[in-house]
């Protein structure tokens, strides 16, 4: 028999402060973007061709967008 997971008050409070979106696939990269407390940004970027994974944390949405633009200009496949 499988036990039920009962989330704690801390877990629920944390989960309510996170916004996330479906991954976007562009130029061979899959990009997952999450925001916590309207300032902390977590990016998970995966090459669809090689499986290379990049995980980055930013304190600023503008810096995260600059990094996304940088990655979009990189080849997602081995040269």
Residue pairs with C-beta under 8 A, 6 or more apart in sequence:
7 15
14 36
17 36
17 37
18 34
18 35
18 36
19 34
19 35
19 36
20 32
20 33
20 34
20 35
21 32
21 33
21 34
23 30
23 31
23 32
24 30
24 31
24 33
25 31
25 48
26 72
27 72
27 76
28 47
28 48
28 49
28 75
28 76
28 77
29 45
29 46
29 47
29 48
29 71
29 72
29 76
30 45
30 46
30 47
30 48
31 43
31 44
31 45
31 68
31 71
32 43
32 44
32 45
33 41
33 42
33 43
33 64
33 68
34 41
34 42
34 43
34 44
35 41
35 42
35 61
36 42
39 59
39 60
39 61
40 57
40 58
40 59
41 57
41 58
41 59
41 60
41 61
41 63
41 64
42 55
42 56
42 57
42 58
43 54
43 55
43 56
43 57
43 58
43 64
43 67
43 68
44 53
44 54
44 55
45 53
45 54
45 55
45 56
45 68
45 71
46 52
46 53
46 54
47 53
47 76
47 77
48 76
49 76
49 77
49 78
50 76
50 77
50 78
52 76
54 71
56 64
56 67
58 64
58 67
